[in-house]
């Protein structure tokens, strides 16, 4: 059954406990099946729009097993052009097609000593996906192109595309200028799949950073990045959809900087909403989590809570 795209709907799964190293397992034991029609569409679209670009090999997570104390990700090989093609075809047709291609995408939220996290606006120079929306700068695909770069600067840090702990550390190094010694353990808290912009599935979590936000800001002088106190998350989400005019305020960051809205108003990447929800549940409890879900529902989002067990991601539509 085909469904409308885009739409304000997010699937969110939150693990029973935060899962550390050894509790999240990636298996390359699946084969991605795509139709000849879609394969031709994605390849022609890439050739016409990205003649100088490289479609990086990457992993696609197809199925997730969520147990009480473990997360098992079943993956197969793919390329970035197919993930991007899936999204572009859905926008073109206004509905989700039969071919589902995920990446192996992670978003580990760095939480500083003074309880701050970061958002950054997506621009077309960096991505073709979610332009104009805000996301955490630590999000990223487990793609070969990033793995190759990690080997140049930090040999041995990332043990392949399936590395669920070395790869997110590399994402934080390259996007936030964090040193590995400044990071505490990574904990995974769940996954999310959104239908407002991404269509991808993202594995989510957090890591404490042994620095205050100001120190990281000194290393990353960009006007497109905003620093928020995690305690102000309710206020921030209340501003989704606002354009900053006639009382429809957008929450300023700790320095008084105000994000620039897109044509839909102030907007966060849908998968990022899942990260914030699952992290909140583990860091601040169920009551705070439910408050955030209520805020998002008041913003016309449909939040689907996915139970544990065996989850075939193509069925979450």
Residue pairs with C-beta under 8 A, 6 or more apart in sequence:
1 317
2 95
2 96
2 97
2 98
3 95
3 96
3 195
3 317
4 94
4 95
4 96
5 90
5 91
5 93
5 94
5 95
5 96
5 195
5 199
6 90
6 91
6 195
6 196
6 197
7 195
7 196
7 302
8 195
8 196
8 270
8 299
8 300
8 301
8 302
9 194
9 195
9 196
9 301
9 302
9 303
9 304
10 192
10 193
10 194
10 195
10 196
10 270
10 271
10 273
10 274
10 296
10 301
10 302
10 303
10 304
11 192
11 193
11 194
11 274
11 304
11 306
11 316
12 190
12 191
12 192
12 273
12 274
12 277
12 278
12 303
12 304
12 305
12 306
13 64
13 66
13 190
13 191
13 192
13 278
13 305
13 306
13 307
13 308
13 311
14 189
14 190
14 277
14 278
14 281
14 282
14 289
14 305
15 66
15 71
15 188
15 189
15 190
15 278
15 282
15 308
16 68
16 69
16 308
17 68
17 69
17 282
18 187
18 188
18 189
18 205
18 282
19 69
19 70
19 71
19 187
19 188
19 189
19 205
20 185
20 186
20 187
20 188
21 165
21 185
21 186
23 69
23 70
23 71
23 188
24 70
24 71
24 73
24 164
24 165
24 188
24 203
25 70
25 71
25 72
25 73
26 59
26 61
26 73
26 75
26 104
26 162
26 163
26 164
27 72
27 73
27 74
27 75
27 162
28 59
28 75
28 76
28 77
28 162
29 74
29 75
29 76
30 60
30 62
30 63
30 74
30 75
30 76
31 76
32 60
32 62
32 76
32 77
32 78
32 82
32 101
34 42
34 82
34 99
34 101
35 98
35 99
38 82
38 85
38 86
38 89
38 97
38 98
38 99
39 82
41 85
41 89
42 81
42 82
42 84
42 85
42 86
42 89
43 81
43 85
45 81
45 84
45 85
45 88
45 89
46 53
46 55
46 81
46 84
46 85
49 128
50 81
54 145
55 79
55 80
55 81
56 79
56 80
56 141
56 143
56 144
56 145
56 146
57 77
57 78
57 79
57 143
57 144
57 161
58 77
58 78
58 79
58 80
58 83
58 103
58 104
58 141
58 142
58 143
58 144
58 161
59 75
59 76
59 77
59 78
59 103
59 104
59 142
59 161
59 162
60 75
60 76
60 77
60 78
60 83
60 101
60 102
60 103
60 104
61 73
61 74
61 75
61 102
61 103
61 104
61 201
61 203
61 313
62 74
62 75
62 76
62 102
62 312
62 313
62 314
63 73
63 74
63 310
63 311
63 312
63 313
64 71
64 72
64 73
64 74
64 191
64 201
64 310
64 311
64 313
65 71
65 72
65 74
65 309
65 310
65 311
66 308
66 309
66 311
67 308
68 308
71 188
71 203
73 104
73 164
73 203
75 104
75 162
78 101
78 103
80 103
80 141
80 143
82 101
83 101
83 102
83 103
83 141
83 200
84 128
84 129
85 101
86 97
86 99
86 100
86 101
86 199
87 129
87 198
87 199
87 200
88 128
89 97
90 96
90 97
90 199
96 195
96 199
96 317
100 313
100 314
102 200
102 201
102 313
103 141
103 142
103 143
103 200
103 201
104 141
104 142
104 161
104 162
104 203
105 139
105 140
105 141
105 142
105 200
105 201
105 202
105 203
105 271
106 139
106 140
106 142
106 164
106 167
106 168
106 171
106 202
106 203
106 204
106 205
107 135
107 136
107 138
107 139
107 140
107 202
107 203
107 204
107 205
107 271
107 272
107 275
108 138
108 168
108 171
108 172
108 186
108 204
108 205
108 206
108 207
109 117
109 136
109 138
109 204
109 205
109 206
109 207
109 275
109 276
109 279
110 117
110 118
110 136
110 138
110 172
110 176
110 178
110 183
110 206
110 207
110 209
110 216
111 117
111 206
111 207
111 208
111 209
111 230
111 283
112 209
112 211
112 212
112 213
112 216
113 208
113 209
113 210
113 211
113 212
114 212
114 213
114 229
115 229
115 230
115 231
116 212
116 213
116 227
116 228
116 229
116 230
116 254
117 136
117 227
117 228
117 230
118 136
118 137
118 138
118 176
118 213
118 216
118 225
118 226
118 227
118 228
119 134
119 135
119 136
119 137
119 225
119 226
119 228
119 259
119 268
120 134
120 135
120 136
120 137
120 222
120 224
120 225
120 226
121 132
121 133
121 134
121 224
121 259
121 260
122 129
122 130
122 131
122 132
122 133
122 134
122 135
122 269
123 131
123 224
124 131
129 197
129 198
130 197
130 198
130 269
132 262
132 263
132 267
133 197
133 262
133 267
133 268
133 269
134 226
134 259
134 266
134 267
134 268
134 269
134 272
135 268
135 269
135 272
136 272
136 275
137 175
137 176
137 225
138 168
138 171
138 172
138 175
138 176
139 171
139 202
139 269
139 271
139 272
140 146
140 167
140 168
140 171
140 175
142 161
142 162
142 163
142 167
143 161
144 161
146 167
146 170
146 171
146 174
147 158
147 160
147 161
147 167
149 174
150 157
150 158
150 166
150 167
150 170
150 174
151 158
153 173
154 170
154 173
154 180
157 166
157 169
157 170
157 173
157 180
158 166
158 167
158 169
158 170
159 166
161 167
164 188
164 203
165 186
168 186
168 205
168 207
169 180
169 183
169 186
172 178
172 183
172 207
173 179
173 180
176 216
176 219
176 220
177 216
177 219
177 220
178 209
178 211
178 216
182 209
182 210
182 211
183 207
183 208
183 209
183 210
184 207
184 208
184 209
184 210
185 207
185 208
186 205
186 206
186 207
187 205
187 206
187 207
187 282
188 203
188 204
188 205
189 204
189 205
189 206
189 275
189 278
189 279
189 281
189 282
190 203
190 204
190 205
190 274
190 277
190 278
191 201
191 202
191 203
191 204
191 274
191 278
192 201
192 202
192 204
192 270
192 271
192 273
192 274
192 275
192 277
192 278
193 199
193 200
193 201
193 202
193 271
193 274
193 313
193 316
194 200
194 269
194 270
194 271
194 273
194 274
195 270
196 267
196 270
197 269
197 270
198 269
198 270
198 271
200 271
201 271
201 313
201 316
202 271
202 274
202 275
204 271
204 274
204 275
204 278
204 279
205 275
205 278
205 279
206 279
206 282
206 283
209 216
213 227
213 254
217 225
217 227
223 257
226 253
226 257
226 259
227 253
227 254
227 255
228 236
228 251
228 253
228 254
229 254
230 283
232 251
233 276
233 280
233 292
234 291
234 292
234 295
235 251
236 251
237 268
237 273
237 276
237 292
237 295
237 296
237 299
238 251
238 295
239 249
239 250
239 251
239 266
240 265
240 266
240 267
240 268
240 296
240 299
241 248
241 264
241 265
241 266
241 267
241 299
242 248
242 249
242 250
242 261
242 265
242 266
243 250
243 261
243 265
243 266
244 250
244 258
244 261
244 266
248 265
250 258
250 259
250 261
250 265
250 266
251 258
251 266
252 258
253 259
259 266
261 267
268 276
273 296
273 301
276 292
277 289
277 292
277 293
277 303
280 288
280 289
280 292
281 288
281 289
293 303
296 303
297 303
304 316
306 316
